[in-house]
């Protein structure tokens, strides 16, 4: 019987595996991304419960966190491939699925299958836009100045502007039967802008260096803007959405201008490489 059940003798060479500790600077940006994802999922739940105001606010706060996590990662030098993929997946939920389901629960469901198709188009457009953005990051031949522009409307801006009918509804505008087809067409236009090739300002390269005489005015503008958003949230979001849509042609014009400057710039002559020795 002793041969069938030999006593356990641990191997002295079998040491427990030790994992290297992960620096907190790598975890902090991902925690912000996960908080934004929680807000997006909560917004979907609130939309199902018919609580559209907190659902919209949750998506807006998620958009704010989305603009912070990348900057925090670059500031802490905590960028990683895992963080980039997590951010893209969270953006699809927060700015694709959540706004589409909120809009469908709000009014698109009254248009039956057509409304659901438009909600699907909006969500899928966000997915395609994020996939294209990730593919463009790996392009080594992309000029440096093109980093100042997005190709198409970015996902957070598409979500915020796409919910403009909700802001107007909260401000007292009654969307009766005549307004539902207008909302449907508007949501479809936003979805097409998201997957389009229209260049828009990115803003990611802004703010690296601020002139000293503009520091105090920037502080005042930020305080006033924060006060307006807190005191008049939906009025402010409606104004921001309209201003952003009105500014799209100016971004495209600036992109074309810089593209022409690049095309007209003189090409540096190639250096003559030494000829190979003749055999």
C-alpha positions as CSV (number, residue, x, y, z in Angstrom):
1,X,0.0,0.0,0.0
2,X,2.9,2.3,0.6
3,X,3.8,2.0,-3.1
4,X,0.3,3.1,-4.2
5,X,0.3,6.2,-2.0
6,X,3.9,7.4,-1.7
7,X,4.4,10.3,0.7
8,X,4.6,13.8,-0.9
9,X,8.1,15.2,-0.8
10,X,8.4,18.7,-2.3
11,X,11.2,19.3,-4.7
12,X,13.8,21.7,-3.2
13,X,14.4,23.1,-6.7
14,X,10.7,23.8,-7.3
15,X,10.6,27.4,-6.2
16,X,7.4,29.5,-6.4
17,X,7.2,31.6,-9.5
18,X,7.7,35.3,-8.8
19,X,6.0,37.9,-10.9
20,X,7.6,41.3,-11.5
21,X,5.6,44.1,-9.9
22,X,3.8,46.4,-12.4
23,X,4.4,50.1,-11.9
24,X,1.4,52.1,-10.9
25,X,2.0,54.5,-13.8
26,X,1.0,51.7,-16.2
27,X,-2.2,50.9,-14.2
28,X,-3.5,54.4,-13.6
29,X,-4.5,55.2,-17.3
30,X,-6.3,51.8,-17.6
31,X,-8.2,52.5,-14.4
32,X,-9.5,55.7,-15.9
33,X,-10.5,53.8,-19.0
34,X,-12.4,51.2,-16.9
35,X,-14.2,53.9,-15.0
36,X,-15.4,55.4,-18.4
37,X,-16.5,51.9,-19.5
38,X,-18.5,51.5,-16.3
39,X,-20.2,54.9,-17.1
40,X,-21.1,53.8,-20.6
41,X,-22.6,50.5,-19.4
42,X,-24.5,52.4,-16.7
43,X,-25.9,54.8,-19.3
44,X,-27.3,51.8,-21.2
45,X,-29.1,50.6,-18.1
46,X,-30.4,54.1,-17.3
47,X,-31.8,54.3,-20.9
48,X,-33.7,51.0,-20.5
49,X,-35.2,52.5,-17.3
50,X,-36.3,55.6,-19.1
51,X,-33.9,57.9,-17.1
52,X,-32.4,59.7,-20.1
53,X,-30.9,62.7,-18.3
54,X,-28.5,60.7,-16.1
55,X,-27.8,58.4,-19.1
56,X,-26.7,61.4,-21.2
57,X,-24.6,62.8,-18.4
58,X,-22.9,59.4,-17.9
59,X,-21.9,59.4,-21.6
60,X,-20.6,63.0,-21.4
61,X,-18.5,62.2,-18.3
62,X,-17.2,59.1,-20.1
63,X,-16.1,61.3,-23.0
64,X,-14.3,63.6,-20.6
65,X,-12.5,60.6,-19.0
66,X,-11.6,59.4,-22.5
67,X,-9.9,62.6,-23.2
68,X,-7.9,62.3,-20.0
69,X,-6.7,58.7,-20.0
70,X,-4.4,59.1,-23.0
71,X,-2.9,62.3,-21.7
72,X,-2.3,60.7,-18.3
73,X,-0.6,57.8,-20.0
74,X,1.7,60.0,-22.0
75,X,2.4,62.2,-19.0
76,X,3.3,59.3,-16.8
77,X,5.0,57.5,-19.6
78,X,2.6,54.6,-19.1
79,X,1.5,54.0,-22.7
80,X,1.1,50.3,-23.6
81,X,-0.4,48.2,-26.4
82,X,-2.8,46.7,-23.8
83,X,-4.0,50.2,-22.8
84,X,-4.6,51.2,-26.5
85,X,-6.7,48.1,-27.2
86,X,-8.7,48.5,-24.0
87,X,-9.3,52.2,-24.8
88,X,-10.7,51.2,-28.3
89,X,-13.0,48.6,-26.9
90,X,-14.3,51.0,-24.2
91,X,-14.8,53.7,-26.8
92,X,-17.0,51.3,-28.9
93,X,-19.2,50.7,-25.9
94,X,-19.3,54.3,-24.6
95,X,-19.7,56.1,-27.9
96,X,-21.1,53.5,-30.2
97,X,-23.4,51.2,-28.3
98,X,-24.5,53.5,-25.5
99,X,-25.6,56.6,-27.6
100,X,-27.3,54.3,-30.1
101,X,-29.4,52.5,-27.5
102,X,-30.2,55.8,-25.7
103,X,-31.4,57.3,-29.0
104,X,-33.4,54.2,-29.8
105,X,-35.0,54.1,-26.4
106,X,-35.7,57.8,-26.6
107,X,-37.5,58.1,-29.9
108,X,-36.1,55.8,-32.7
109,X,-38.1,52.9,-31.4
110,X,-41.3,54.7,-32.6
111,X,-40.1,54.2,-36.2
112,X,-40.0,50.4,-35.7
113,X,-37.4,48.5,-37.8
114,X,-36.2,51.7,-39.6
115,X,-35.2,53.3,-36.3
116,X,-33.4,50.1,-35.2
117,X,-31.5,50.0,-38.5
118,X,-30.3,53.6,-38.0
119,X,-29.2,52.8,-34.4
120,X,-27.3,49.8,-35.8
121,X,-25.6,52.0,-38.5
122,X,-24.6,54.5,-35.8
123,X,-23.0,51.8,-33.6
124,X,-21.3,50.0,-36.5
125,X,-20.0,53.4,-37.8
126,X,-18.2,53.9,-34.5
127,X,-16.7,50.4,-34.7
128,X,-15.4,51.0,-38.2
129,X,-14.0,54.4,-37.3
130,X,-12.1,53.0,-34.3
131,X,-10.7,50.1,-36.4
132,X,-9.5,52.6,-39.0
133,X,-7.9,54.8,-36.4
134,X,-6.0,51.9,-34.9
135,X,-4.8,50.9,-38.4
136,X,-3.6,54.4,-39.1
137,X,-1.4,54.4,-36.0
138,X,0.8,51.8,-37.5
139,X,1.4,53.8,-40.7
140,X,5.1,54.8,-40.7
141,X,4.8,57.0,-43.7
142,X,2.2,59.3,-42.2
143,X,3.5,63.0,-42.1
144,X,3.9,64.5,-38.7
145,X,1.6,67.4,-39.4
146,X,-1.3,65.0,-40.0
147,X,-1.4,64.1,-36.3
148,X,-3.2,67.4,-35.8
149,X,-6.2,66.0,-37.7
150,X,-8.5,63.1,-37.4
151,X,-9.9,61.3,-40.4
152,X,-13.6,61.7,-39.9
153,X,-15.4,62.8,-36.8
154,X,-13.8,61.3,-33.6
155,X,-15.9,58.8,-31.6
156,X,-16.5,61.1,-28.5
157,X,-17.5,64.0,-30.7
158,X,-19.8,61.8,-32.7
159,X,-21.5,60.6,-29.5
160,X,-21.9,64.0,-28.0
161,X,-23.2,65.7,-31.2
162,X,-25.4,62.6,-31.9
163,X,-27.3,63.2,-28.7
164,X,-28.2,66.8,-29.6
165,X,-31.9,65.9,-30.0
166,X,-31.8,64.8,-26.3
167,X,-30.3,68.1,-25.2
168,X,-33.0,70.0,-27.0
169,X,-35.7,67.8,-25.6
170,X,-34.4,68.4,-22.1
171,X,-34.6,72.2,-22.8
172,X,-38.3,71.9,-23.6
173,X,-38.4,71.1,-27.3
174,X,-41.2,68.7,-28.0
175,X,-40.4,66.0,-30.6
176,X,-43.7,64.8,-31.7
177,X,-44.4,62.7,-34.8
178,X,-43.0,65.3,-37.1
179,X,-39.6,65.4,-35.3
180,X,-38.9,61.7,-35.3
181,X,-37.9,61.4,-39.0
182,X,-35.8,64.5,-38.6
183,X,-33.9,62.9,-35.7
184,X,-33.5,59.7,-37.7
185,X,-31.9,61.6,-40.6
186,X,-29.7,63.6,-38.2
187,X,-28.4,60.5,-36.5
188,X,-27.7,58.9,-39.9
189,X,-25.7,62.0,-41.0
190,X,-23.6,61.9,-37.8
191,X,-22.9,58.2,-38.4
192,X,-21.8,59.0,-42.0
193,X,-19.5,61.9,-40.7
194,X,-17.9,59.4,-38.3
195,X,-16.9,57.0,-41.1
196,X,-16.2,59.7,-43.7
197,X,-12.7,61.0,-44.7
198,X,-13.6,64.5,-43.7
199,X,-10.5,65.9,-41.7
200,X,-11.3,67.3,-38.3
201,X,-9.0,69.0,-35.7
202,X,-7.7,66.4,-33.2
203,X,-6.4,68.7,-30.5
204,X,-4.0,66.1,-29.2
205,X,-0.9,68.2,-30.0
206,X,-2.4,71.3,-28.5
207,X,-1.2,72.6,-25.1
208,X,2.4,71.3,-25.1
209,X,3.7,74.8,-24.7
210,X,1.5,77.7,-23.5
211,X,2.7,81.3,-23.8
212,X,3.2,82.9,-20.3
213,X,0.8,85.8,-21.0
214,X,-2.0,83.3,-21.9
215,X,-1.9,81.3,-18.6
216,X,-4.2,83.5,-16.6
217,X,-6.8,83.9,-19.5
218,X,-6.8,80.1,-19.9
219,X,-7.5,79.7,-16.2
220,X,-10.4,82.1,-16.4
221,X,-11.9,80.5,-19.5
222,X,-11.7,77.0,-17.9
223,X,-13.4,78.3,-14.7
224,X,-16.2,80.0,-16.7
225,X,-16.7,77.0,-18.9
226,X,-16.9,74.7,-16.0
227,X,-19.4,76.9,-14.3
228,X,-21.6,77.0,-17.4
229,X,-21.5,73.3,-17.8
230,X,-22.4,72.7,-14.1
231,X,-25.1,75.4,-14.0
232,X,-26.6,74.9,-17.5
233,X,-25.4,71.5,-18.6
234,X,-27.8,70.8,-21.5
235,X,-27.7,74.4,-22.8
236,X,-23.9,74.2,-22.8
237,X,-23.8,70.8,-24.5
238,X,-26.3,72.0,-27.2
239,X,-24.1,75.0,-27.9
240,X,-20.9,72.9,-28.0
241,X,-22.5,70.5,-30.4
242,X,-23.8,73.2,-32.8
243,X,-20.4,75.0,-32.6
244,X,-18.5,71.8,-33.3
245,X,-20.7,71.0,-36.4
246,X,-20.3,74.5,-37.6
247,X,-16.5,74.3,-37.3
248,X,-16.1,71.2,-39.4
249,X,-15.7,73.1,-42.7
250,X,-12.9,75.2,-41.2
251,X,-11.0,72.1,-40.1
252,X,-11.3,70.7,-43.6
253,X,-10.2,73.9,-45.2
254,X,-7.1,74.1,-42.9
255,X,-6.3,70.5,-43.8
256,X,-6.4,71.2,-47.5
257,X,-4.3,74.3,-47.0
258,X,-1.5,72.4,-45.2
259,X,-1.8,69.6,-47.8
260,X,-1.1,72.2,-50.6
261,X,1.8,73.6,-48.6
262,X,3.3,70.1,-48.4
263,X,2.8,69.5,-52.1
264,X,4.4,72.8,-53.1
265,X,7.3,72.4,-50.7
266,X,10.6,71.7,-52.5
267,X,11.8,68.2,-52.3
268,X,15.2,67.7,-50.8
269,X,17.7,66.3,-53.3
270,X,18.6,62.7,-52.7
271,X,22.2,62.1,-51.8
272,X,24.2,60.2,-54.3
273,X,25.1,56.8,-53.0
274,X,28.6,55.5,-53.7
275,X,28.7,53.3,-56.7
276,X,29.4,49.7,-56.2
277,X,32.9,48.6,-57.3
278,X,33.1,46.9,-60.6
279,X,34.2,43.3,-60.7
